[in-house]
Amino acid sequence: MPISGTTPVAPAPVAVKAPVAPTMPVPKEVAAPKPIAVQAPEPLRIDPVKMKMQIEDTVSMLNRQMEKNNYGLGFAMDRVANENVVTVRDSNTGAVIRQLPSEAVLKVAHSIESLKGIIYDRKI
């Protein structure tokens, strides 16, 4: 409440200074990054003869290991069907318990391979 006979006076505005951002030196010239010489990787070269020999060596090593441990597993590579063949045999009798892929599937694959030259003009 104002005192009688006086008029209320608004407080004087206070000057508030806005914060000043620190000045950063402006670079005179920005250099572009230098290009780096990158060589494309050499294409992967696969020697089919060497790969075939490695597969045969691996198969024979697996078969030796299975015989050594008296397991009834046998590994082979069917060259016509180009398939890996795994055979499970009875250790005592040597009879085949299971073969993957089965003999019937391999026969079908062999038949298809033999028909490729007859049905098609070229081998795929």
Backbone as a chain_set.jsonl record, in Angstrom:
{"seq": "MPISGTTPVAPAPVAVKAPVAPTMPVPKEVAAPKPIAVQAPEPLRIDPVKMKMQIEDTVSMLNRQMEKNNYGLGFAMDRVANENVVTVRDSNTGAVIRQLPSEAVLKVAHSIESLKGIIYDRKI", "coords": {"N": [[0.812, -1.149, 0.0], [0.554, 2.198, -0.933], [1.961, 5.066, 0.592], [-0.019, 7.709, 1.877], [-0.495, 10.48, -0.23], [1.664, 10.144, -1.788], [2.864, 9.022, -4.899], [2.93, 5.907, -6.407], [6.045, 4.687, -7.464], [7.591, 3.236, -10.188], [10.097, 0.741, -10.178], [13.381, 1.577, -11.262], [14.521, 0.604, -14.503], [16.857, -2.009, -14.825], [19.872, -2.32, -16.439], [20.74, -5.076, -18.261], [23.408, -6.904, -19.3], [23.88, -8.779, -22.227], [25.224, -12.061, -22.479], [28.422, -12.326, -23.871], [29.676, -14.067, -26.569], [32.657, -15.91, -26.634], [35.261, -14.851, -28.725], [36.473, -16.572, -31.491], [39.411, -17.34, -33.205], [39.324, -17.011, -36.695], [40.019, -19.411, -39.069], [42.38, -18.863, -41.63], [42.684, -20.265, -44.029], [41.39, -23.304, -45.017], [42.737, -26.381, -45.459], [42.2, -28.865, -47.885], [41.731, -32.375, -47.353], [44.424, -34.557, -48.11], [44.432, -36.771, -50.896], [44.343, -40.311, -50.565], [46.163, -42.973, -51.787], [44.676, -45.88, -52.74], [44.813, -49.293, -53.198], [43.106, -51.707, -55.079], [41.999, -54.834, -53.778], [43.636, -57.906, -54.561], [42.162, -60.2, -56.833], [40.525, -63.123, -55.627], [42.11, -66.077, -56.085], [41.477, -69.299, -57.005], [42.757, -72.428, -57.105], [41.654, -75.113, -58.76], [42.701, -77.719, -58.925], [44.52, -77.866, -56.822], [42.75, -77.414, -54.709], [41.128, -79.667, -54.911], [42.964, -81.666, -54.281], [43.485, -80.929, -51.62], [40.995, -81.421, -50.465], [40.816, -84.203, -50.82], [42.987, -85.012, -49.237], [42.088, -84.157, -46.727], [39.78, -85.721, -46.41], [40.909, -88.302, -46.341], [42.449, -88.046, -44.029], [40.441, -87.659, -42.105], [39.154, -90.152, -42.304], [41.208, -91.882, -41.429], [41.44, -91.002, -38.785], [38.92, -91.693, -37.801], [39.013, -94.494, -37.993], [41.115, -95.014, -36.254], [40.02, -94.252, -33.788], [38.081, -96.107, -33.632], [35.528, -95.559, -34.573], [32.481, -95.79, -36.399], [32.383, -94.231, -38.739], [32.601, -93.012, -42.04], [34.108, -91.09, -44.62], [33.719, -89.614, -47.821], [34.17, -88.419, -51.19], [31.987, -87.884, -53.725], [32.689, -87.869, -56.957], [31.292, -87.61, -59.37], [28.69, -86.633, -58.729], [29.573, -84.539, -57.295], [29.491, -84.303, -54.486], [29.755, -84.477, -50.924], [30.066, -87.451, -49.082], [28.843, -89.189, -46.355], [29.23, -91.993, -44.387], [27.782, -94.231, -42.134], [28.754, -96.943, -40.329], [28.358, -100.244, -38.973], [30.5, -101.054, -36.42], [31.355, -103.64, -35.802], [30.377, -105.474, -37.787], [30.633, -104.097, -40.176], [28.602, -103.39, -41.795], [26.546, -101.1, -43.599], [24.908, -98.64, -41.881], [23.738, -96.136, -42.153], [23.705, -93.705, -44.748], [24.671, -90.594, -46.003], [24.522, -88.268, -48.588], [21.803, -90.469, -49.436], [22.088, -93.674, -51.133], [20.24, -93.881, -53.206], [19.71, -91.177, -53.823], [22.227, -90.407, -54.754], [22.359, -92.025, -57.054], [20.34, -90.871, -58.632], [21.461, -88.327, -58.968], [23.745, -89.023, -60.449], [22.498, -89.977, -62.763], [21.292, -87.634, -63.722], [23.575, -86.127, -64.251], [24.661, -87.638, -66.327], [22.814, -87.174, -68.301], [23.084, -84.527, -68.966], [24.612, -83.677, -71.216], [23.006, -84.632, -73.242], [20.392, -83.54, -72.995], [20.865, -80.77, -72.803], [22.561, -78.257, -74.744], [25.004, -77.464, -73.871], [27.249, -77.892, -71.055], [26.38, -76.995, -67.777]], "CA": [[0.0, 0.0, 0.0], [1.374, 3.407, -0.947], [1.739, 6.044, 1.671], [-0.91, 8.706, 1.324], [0.103, 11.674, -0.78], [2.774, 9.801, -2.683], [2.471, 8.165, -5.999], [3.865, 4.78, -6.518], [7.069, 4.837, -8.495], [8.083, 1.936, -10.678], [11.55, 0.677, -10.02], [14.142, 1.929, -12.47], [14.989, -0.592, -15.186], [18.269, -2.351, -14.659], [20.447, -2.765, -17.717], [21.359, -6.396, -18.182], [24.236, -7.149, -20.477], [23.785, -10.124, -22.775], [26.55, -12.697, -22.467], [29.154, -12.21, -25.134], [30.361, -15.312, -26.918], [34.098, -15.673, -26.837], [35.617, -14.811, -30.145], [37.442, -17.597, -31.895], [40.108, -16.898, -34.424], [38.825, -17.634, -37.907], [41.161, -19.88, -39.859], [42.522, -18.143, -42.888], [42.465, -21.185, -45.142], [41.251, -24.701, -44.596], [43.302, -27.243, -46.498], [41.46, -30.094, -48.165], [42.559, -33.548, -47.039], [45.163, -35.111, -49.249], [43.913, -38.079, -51.282], [45.157, -41.47, -50.214], [46.16, -43.977, -52.859], [44.196, -47.173, -52.262], [44.854, -50.307, -54.24], [42.057, -52.723, -54.983], [42.572, -56.132, -53.404], [43.817, -58.867, -55.65], [41.046, -61.152, -56.871], [40.787, -64.417, -55.005], [42.397, -67.096, -57.105], [41.321, -70.649, -56.474], [43.294, -73.449, -57.989], [40.784, -76.275, -58.556], [43.484, -78.953, -58.725], [45.045, -77.816, -55.451], [41.62, -77.553, -53.808], [40.715, -81.075, -54.972], [43.958, -82.424, -53.508], [43.288, -80.636, -50.202], [39.789, -82.135, -50.021], [41.158, -85.623, -50.725], [43.841, -85.18, -48.057], [41.252, -83.996, -45.542], [38.92, -86.905, -46.313], [41.705, -89.454, -45.893], [42.83, -87.801, -42.635], [39.258, -87.942, -41.295], [38.935, -91.602, -42.282], [42.231, -92.484, -40.546], [41.092, -90.663, -37.4], [37.741, -92.475, -37.422], [39.467, -95.877, -37.795], [41.961, -95.03, -35.055], [39.15, -94.161, -32.611], [37.12, -97.195, -33.757], [34.198, -95.055, -34.882], [31.971, -96.372, -37.631], [32.108, -93.171, -39.709], [33.466, -92.952, -43.214], [33.907, -89.895, -45.429], [34.151, -89.763, -49.205], [33.728, -87.375, -52.103], [31.466, -88.442, -54.963], [33.187, -86.969, -58.001], [30.281, -87.383, -60.412], [27.659, -85.757, -58.181], [30.278, -83.456, -56.608], [28.885, -84.268, -53.158], [30.413, -85.167, -49.817], [29.277, -88.607, -48.656], [29.17, -89.661, -45.006], [28.688, -93.338, -44.193], [27.824, -94.748, -40.763], [28.816, -98.41, -40.414], [28.452, -101.02, -37.741], [31.93, -101.301, -36.195], [31.642, -105.072, -35.74], [30.111, -106.193, -39.032], [30.983, -103.295, -41.344], [27.395, -103.119, -42.58], [26.182, -99.683, -43.638], [23.705, -98.328, -41.111], [23.156, -94.931, -42.747], [24.589, -92.983, -45.664], [24.163, -89.273, -46.369], [23.186, -88.535, -49.092], [21.541, -91.902, -49.611], [22.513, -94.269, -52.405], [19.229, -93.536, -54.218], [19.936, -89.781, -54.218], [23.448, -90.389, -55.577], [22.042, -92.6, -58.371], [19.603, -89.842, -59.376], [22.435, -87.293, -59.337], [24.565, -89.585, -61.533], [21.659, -90.013, -63.971], [21.157, -86.251, -64.199], [24.873, -85.744, -64.827], [24.866, -88.321, -67.608], [21.872, -86.617, -69.273], [23.37, -83.118, -69.239], [25.051, -83.493, -72.599], [21.938, -85.015, -74.171], [19.28, -82.601, -72.892], [21.328, -79.412, -73.031], [23.634, -78.114, -75.732], [26.277, -77.252, -73.177], [27.215, -78.236, -69.641], [26.199, -75.804, -66.928]], "C": [[0.871, 1.234, 0.0], [0.991, 4.302, 0.229], [0.903, 7.161, 1.067], [-0.138, 9.946, 0.901], [1.289, 11.37, -1.668], [2.243, 8.92, -3.783], [3.457, 7.034, -6.11], [4.812, 4.992, -7.695], [7.561, 3.448, -8.877], [9.581, 1.893, -10.506], [12.23, 0.965, -11.357], [14.617, 0.657, -13.15], [16.487, -0.77, -15.014], [18.768, -2.87, -15.996], [21.158, -4.087, -17.5], [22.14, -6.601, -19.472], [24.073, -8.596, -20.909], [25.169, -10.747, -22.751], [27.166, -12.625, -23.86], [29.89, -13.514, -25.379], [31.84, -15.013, -27.112], [34.414, -15.717, -28.331], [36.694, -15.839, -30.411], [38.151, -17.075, -33.13], [39.587, -17.682, -35.625], [40.02, -18.108, -38.71], [41.18, -19.182, -41.204], [42.209, -19.047, -44.065], [42.402, -22.598, -44.602], [41.733, -25.564, -45.747], [42.449, -28.495, -46.649], [42.344, -31.29, -47.825], [43.215, -34.092, -48.308], [44.587, -36.482, -49.61], [44.905, -39.184, -50.936], [45.041, -42.481, -51.343], [45.769, -45.325, -52.259], [44.207, -48.139, -53.43], [43.729, -51.31, -54.009], [42.697, -54.053, -54.597], [42.662, -57.046, -54.619], [42.631, -59.821, -55.659], [41.475, -62.491, -56.28], [40.97, -65.457, -56.103], [42.335, -68.469, -56.454], [41.818, -71.622, -57.523], [42.47, -74.72, -57.778], [41.548, -77.574, -58.31], [44.001, -79.005, -57.292], [43.912, -78.01, -54.444], [41.139, -79.004, -53.759], [41.675, -81.937, -54.151], [43.782, -82.178, -52.016], [42.057, -81.36, -49.662], [40.089, -83.618, -49.856], [42.037, -85.895, -49.514], [43.019, -85.093, -46.778], [40.359, -85.208, -45.336], [39.717, -88.102, -45.811], [42.149, -89.282, -44.439], [41.647, -88.089, -41.711], [39.005, -89.44, -41.194], [39.953, -92.304, -41.388], [41.892, -92.23, -39.082], [39.896, -91.493, -36.923], [38.126, -93.937, -37.174], [40.267, -96.002, -36.505], [41.098, -95.03, -33.79], [38.05, -95.213, -32.622], [35.681, -96.687, -33.875], [33.771, -95.663, -36.2], [31.608, -95.315, -38.665], [33.102, -93.242, -40.854], [33.111, -91.726, -44.038], [34.44, -90.144, -46.827], [33.631, -88.57, -50.003], [33.264, -88.053, -53.373], [31.816, -87.469, -56.079], [32.145, -86.669, -59.065], [29.229, -86.394, -59.918], [28.258, -84.531, -57.501], [29.663, -83.22, -55.225], [29.787, -84.967, -52.151], [29.494, -86.295, -49.376], [29.782, -89.042, -47.289], [28.466, -90.994, -44.815], [28.863, -93.733, -42.731], [27.736, -96.258, -40.872], [28.81, -99.018, -39.019], [29.919, -101.39, -37.565], [32.277, -102.784, -36.22], [31.487, -105.742, -37.101], [30.535, -105.418, -40.277], [29.794, -102.97, -42.219], [27.042, -101.631, -42.49], [24.869, -99.5, -42.895], [22.981, -97.144, -41.759], [24.179, -94.279, -43.656], [23.906, -91.665, -46.033], [25.024, -88.679, -47.47], [23.026, -90.026, -49.379], [21.991, -92.372, -50.989], [21.533, -93.918, -53.519], [19.42, -92.107, -54.724], [21.173, -89.681, -55.098], [23.182, -90.966, -56.969], [21.287, -91.59, -59.237], [20.557, -88.747, -59.842], [23.325, -87.767, -60.477], [23.78, -89.609, -62.845], [21.506, -88.619, -64.565], [22.448, -85.794, -64.854], [25.088, -86.381, -66.188], [23.946, -87.764, -68.693], [22.188, -85.171, -69.663], [23.775, -82.877, -70.681], [23.976, -83.808, -73.616], [20.826, -83.985, -74.173], [19.702, -81.192, -73.265], [22.424, -79.398, -74.085], [24.992, -77.962, -75.07], [26.115, -77.644, -71.712], [27.136, -76.948, -68.844], [27.179, -75.863, -65.805]], "O": [[1.804, 1.348, 0.796], [-0.123, 4.278, 0.752], [1.079, 7.523, -0.096], [0.766, 10.397, 1.604], [1.864, 12.289, -2.252], [1.285, 8.168, -3.6], [4.662, 7.204, -5.927], [4.406, 5.422, -8.775], [7.894, 2.617, -8.032], [10.259, 2.907, -10.672], [11.715, 0.637, -12.426], [15.067, -0.272, -12.48], [17.264, 0.184, -15.052], [18.158, -3.749, -16.604], [22.058, -4.2, -16.668], [21.606, -6.486, -20.575], [24.117, -9.517, -20.093], [26.169, -10.065, -22.971], [26.501, -12.837, -24.874], [30.626, -14.004, -24.522], [32.214, -13.99, -27.685], [33.879, -16.537, -29.076], [37.674, -15.963, -29.678], [37.54, -16.442, -33.992], [39.432, -18.901, -35.55], [40.927, -17.331, -39.005], [40.144, -18.946, -41.825], [41.533, -18.627, -45.004], [43.257, -23.025, -43.827], [41.212, -25.494, -46.86], [42.031, -29.102, -45.663], [43.563, -31.23, -47.989], [42.643, -34.083, -49.398], [44.285, -37.273, -48.717], [46.122, -39.011, -51.006], [43.941, -42.8, -51.795], [46.454, -45.844, -51.377], [43.683, -47.848, -54.506], [43.448, -51.703, -52.877], [43.805, -54.364, -55.035], [41.872, -56.958, -55.559], [42.145, -60.211, -54.597], [42.621, -62.922, -56.416], [40.087, -65.676, -56.932], [43.043, -68.756, -55.489], [41.36, -71.633, -58.665], [42.575, -75.346, -56.724], [41.083, -78.434, -57.562], [43.934, -80.041, -56.63], [44.091, -78.694, -53.436], [40.784, -79.509, -52.694], [41.247, -82.828, -53.418], [43.912, -83.108, -51.221], [42.071, -81.856, -48.535], [39.672, -84.23, -48.873], [41.854, -86.904, -48.833], [43.231, -85.871, -45.848], [40.197, -85.674, -44.208], [39.246, -88.838, -44.945], [42.219, -90.26, -43.695], [41.822, -88.693, -40.653], [38.679, -89.944, -40.119], [39.594, -93.23, -40.661], [42.033, -93.116, -38.24], [39.865, -91.941, -35.777], [37.617, -94.555, -36.239], [40.117, -96.969, -35.758], [41.412, -95.73, -32.827], [37.187, -95.226, -31.744], [34.746, -97.294, -33.353], [34.611, -96.014, -37.028], [30.631, -95.478, -39.395], [34.289, -93.499, -40.654], [31.939, -91.363, -44.143], [35.471, -90.792, -47.009], [32.768, -87.82, -49.544], [34.051, -88.728, -54.038], [31.285, -86.359, -56.126], [32.125, -85.565, -59.608], [28.911, -85.426, -60.61], [27.538, -83.59, -57.168], [29.357, -82.088, -54.85], [30.49, -85.922, -52.482], [28.279, -86.116, -49.304], [30.98, -89.238, -47.084], [27.264, -91.115, -45.049], [29.945, -93.591, -42.162], [26.781, -96.799, -41.43], [29.203, -98.391, -38.035], [30.52, -101.977, -38.465], [33.383, -103.15, -36.619], [32.365, -106.494, -37.525], [30.773, -106.019, -41.325], [29.945, -102.346, -43.269], [27.216, -100.996, -41.451], [23.855, -100.116, -43.226], [21.757, -97.155, -41.894], [25.376, -94.296, -43.371], [22.713, -91.634, -46.336], [26.235, -88.597, -47.266], [24.01, -90.747, -49.541], [22.241, -91.568, -51.888], [21.947, -93.681, -54.654], [19.305, -91.854, -55.923], [21.171, -88.946, -56.086], [23.715, -90.462, -57.957], [21.559, -91.465, -60.432], [20.471, -88.29, -60.982], [23.629, -86.991, -61.383], [24.322, -89.301, -63.906], [21.583, -88.448, -65.781], [22.42, -85.145, -65.899], [25.63, -85.752, -67.097], [24.26, -87.868, -69.879], [21.6, -84.653, -70.613], [23.293, -81.927, -71.297], [24.022, -83.306, -74.739], [20.356, -83.589, -75.24], [18.974, -80.493, -73.97], [23.122, -80.39, -74.292], [26.017, -78.301, -75.661], [25.001, -77.721, -71.193], [27.751, -75.941, -69.196], [27.208, -74.964, -64.964]]}, "num_chains": 1, "name": "protein.A"}
